[in-house]
Amino acid sequence: MKDEKTNMIVVAGAGGFIGGHLVQHLLQKGYTRIRAVDKKPQTQWYQRSPKVENLTLDLSLLPNCVMALQGADEVYNLAADMGGMGFIENNKALCMLSVLINTHLLMAAKEVGAQRFFFASSACVYAAGKQTVANVTALKEEDAYPAEPEDGYGWEKLFSERMCRHFREDFGIAARVARYHNVYGPHGTYAGGREKAPAAICRKIAEAKMTGKHEIEIWGDGEQTRSFMYIDDCLKGTFDILHSEWVEPINLGSHEMVSINQLVDIVEEIAGIKVKRNYNLSAPKGVRGRNSDNELIKKVFNWEPSIRLKDGLAKTYAWIEAEMKATGSTKSVVNLY
């Protein structure tokens, strides 16, 4: 019997935040044949290991997908043109074009005979009408239909979920889908317009601490709510979902819901300062409230987050502050797959 640790694993989007962590996770689990693929020049990857095959390819193009997947047994698709709310609200066409990546990777997986395929979907697939209040009812998997996802990015994710379903049904590829809920942690985007709320708040408060100007801008009134999942919990869930027999899209997130103001409270405590909060009510805010219902994933996988938000934020803040001090800048590399 073939040792699964010698399977050829392809990680698409490996130069990005989650993809870079996933490559390290697979190495730690003992996998010996990993191919990491990303569009960015390798000098801009967040994490890059000499122990794996690293390729720079634009995976929106079918020939590049076929090249990337040669000999592949398993494929993790984490590649997308995306970012935080400020990016996805103002770049809907770019977000939609990511449909080419998943479509062409699935076509290539079929051509080369890959056995398993993971697609990183998003909580942005959920119907906007179910997310209109801050004290939101946690979103169950069935709340994605009738379809009313986030315009642009959410529609691309929902369409790609369906594509995975039909490649599984029609061509026998074991396609698996997880709906990520706001993944955060070190080694990711924290500036430049694509960063998400945890990294943005960490950067703003670190900058306030470093400059002595103790005030920050918050988008909206700060009462909008979200849940945030630390990267280590995301990696375990992702691996378990791909290697399971569960075929329907499933939530992968924390149920620990907080407001943006509460998120700031936590980071203030970590940094040891208090800041004045200037609210920009005209900035992109997204839905009013969003939280992950984890009933299904707990039942099927016995999975639930192991890392508290405060603990994960402490690690994230420490990394961002150290990066800012080392570079003397609030800039981070652009998180384009």
N, C-alpha and C positions, 0 to 999 in steps of 0.2 A: 504494500500500500504506500502511495506517495506521501511523504512528510509534508504537511501543509505549510510548514515553515520555509519550504523551498519554492512555494508558489510565487509566480511573478505578480507583484502587486504594483499597480500604477496609481499614483496620487496626482490627480489633475488639480491645479491650483496650489501646488506645493510651496510656491514662494510666498503665499499669503499667510494670514494669521493662523487659521485652523489647520490648513494644509501643512504648514511647517511643523506645527505641534504633532500632527498625525504621523508624519514621517518618523519623528523621534519616538513616538509611542510604539510604532511597529518595530523599530529597531530594538527597543527595550524588550519587546515580547519575543525577540529572537528570529524575526523574519530576515532572510539573507538576500533576497532578490527584490529590491524596491526600485522603481523608476519614478523619479520626481519630475513633474512637468509644469512649467509656468511660462506665461508670455513675457514677463519682465526679464530684463537682463539679470543674470544671476548675482551680480553685485548688489542688486536691490531686493533680493529675497530676505525675508525676516530671519529664516533659519535655513542653513544649507549644510548637508553632511557629505563628506568625502566617501562615506561608506555606501552611498547609493549612486545610481545612475541619474545624473541631473541633465535635463534637456530644456532648452528654450524654444518653445513652439507656440504659435497662435492656434489655439484649439477651436476657434470658430470656423476653421477651414477643415473640410473632410479629409484631404490627403494627410494633413498633419496629425489628425486623430488616428488614422490608420497606422501611421508611423509610430505614434506614441504607444499604441496598444499591441504592437507585435509581440506575440508570445504571452500576452496577459492572461492570467487566471482570474484576477479580481481587479475591479476598477472602483476607485473612490472619486466621485466628481464633486469637488469643492470649488471649481472654477466659475467665476461670475464677475461681471462688471457691477460692483455694488459698493455700498457704504452706509453711513448713518442716514438719518431722516433728511438732513440737509442735502445730501447727494441724491437720494432716490426720488425726492419730490421734485427736483429740478433737472433730472436726467432720465426721463421716462423712456425715451427711445433707446438710449444706451443700455438701460436695464433690460428692455425687451429683447435686444439683440443677443443677450446671453442664451436665448433659446437655441441659437445655432450651435453653441458649445455642447449642450446636453444632447441635442438631436444627433449631431455628428459623432459624438462619443458613443451613443447607443448604436448607431449604424456601424461604426468601426468595431464595437464589441461583438456584434452579430457576425461581422465578416471574419474576425480573427478567432472566434469561438470562445470568448471570455465567458466564464461560468457565472460570476456574481458581479453585480453593479450597484453601487450606492449613489443616491442622489441627495444632496443637501438642499432640502426645501426650507421654507421659512414660515413663521407665524403670520407673515404678511399675506398668506393665502386666505386668512379668515375673513368672514363677511364683516364689512365696516359697520353695518347696522347693529352688530352685537358688541360693539366697542365704543359706545357713545358716552359712557359715564366712567368716572374715575374708579368708583367702587364696582368694577366690572365683575360679572360672573365668569369664572375661569372657563376658557375655551376648550370644548371637547372636539375630537377629531371630526365629528359629523357637522360641526358648525362651519365648515368650509363650503357647504352647499345649502341652499341655492347660492351660486357663485356671486360674490361681491368683494373681490380681493382688493388690496392696495393697487391703485392704478399704476401701470407700468411694471414695476418689480414684482408685485404680487401676482399679476396675471401671468408673467413669464414662469414663475414658480409653479402655479397651478397647472398651466399647460404642460410643463415638463413632467409634473407628477403623472398626468394622464399618458404622456408618451412612454414613461417607464412602465406603467400598467399594461399598455398594449404590446410593448416589446416582450414583456413577461408572458402575456397570454398568447400572443401570436408566434413568438420565436423561441420561447423557453428560456430566456435569460432571467436569472434569479435577481430581479431588480427590487431593491429595497429603498424606502423613502423615509427620512426623518424630517420633521418640521422643527427646525431650530428656533428657540426663543432667546434672542439676545445673548450671544456667547461673548465672554470677555476674559481678559487675562493679560499677562506679559507678552512681549514679542508681537505686537500688533500696531495698527494705526492709532495714533493719538493726536494727530494734527493734520491740517491740510484740506479739510472739508469732507473726508470720507469716514472720519472717526465716529464711533457710537457713543452713547451717553456716558457709560462708566469711564471710558478712556478720556473723553472730553472734559468731564468734571475733574478727574485726577489731574489732567494737564493744567486746567485753569487754576486749581487750588495750589498746585506745585509752583506755578508761575507767580501767583499772588504771594506765596511764602518766600520765593527767591527774590522778588523785586521789592517786597515790603509794602506793596500796594494791595491791601487786603479787600479787594472787591472783584466780583466776577459777573459775567452776563449769563443769564439762564433763559433758554428759549421757552416761551409760553409763561404761564403763571406758576409753574413748578408743581402743580397739583396733578398733572397727568401721571398715570401709573403704568408700571412695567414690572416684569420679573427678569432676572439676569442669572445666567448659568455660567459657572466657572469652567474654563477650558478642560480641566482634567475630567470633570463629570461628562462633558460633551464627548470626549474621546472614548471613554468606556462605553457610553451608550451607542455611539456610532459603530464601534467594532461589534458589539453584541447584536445590534439590529442587522448588520450586513450578514452575519453568520447564523441568523435565525431562519425559521420557516414562516415567520410573520410577514405577510405580503402587503398589507394596507399601510398607507401613510400614518405615522404615529408621532405624537408630541415628544419632543426631547427638550426639556427646559425645567427651570425651577418654578415652584409654586409660591415662593417667598416674594409676594408683591410689595413694592414700595413706590412712593411718589418720587418725583425728581427732587423735591425738597428734602425728603428723607435720605435720598442718595447723597445729597450735598452734606447733610448732617453727619453721615458716616465718614465721608472723606475728610471733613473738617476735623473730626476726632482723631483720625489716623495721622493727619498732618500736624495736629496740635495748634491750629489757628482757627479763628472765626472770620468770616468774610461778609461784606455787604453784598446783598443779592440785587442785581439790577435785572428786571424782568423785561425781555423783549417780546412783546405780545404779537408782533408781526412776523416773527421767525417761524420756520417750519416746525410743526409740533406733532404731526401724525395723529393717530387715533387717541381718544381721550383716555382709554384704559385698555390694558391687555395683560392677561395672565394665563399661565399654562395649567390646564387640568391634567394631572398626572395619573389619574385613576387607571387608565388603560395600560400605560407602560409599567406601572407598578404591578398590575395583575399579570401581565404577559411575561415580563422580564425580571420582576422583583427589583426594579431599578428605581432609585430616587437619589436626588442630589446629596452628596456627602460633604460638600464644602459650603459653609455659611457665607452669605454675601459679605459680611464684615471681614471675614478671613481672606476671601478671594480678593476683595478690594485692597486689603493691606499689601498683598503681594503685587498687585497691579500698580498701585501707587508707588511703591518702592522702586519698581522697575522703571516707570515713566520718569520719576524724579531723577533717578540715576542717569538715565539717557539724556535728559535735559541738561543736567550739570556737566555731563561728559562732552556734549556737543555745543553747549552754550547757546542752544536754540530750542524753540518749541516745535520745530519742523520734524516730521517723520516721513519715511518713504511712502510713496503713493501705493495704496492697497488695491492695485488693479491686477487681477489674476495673472 
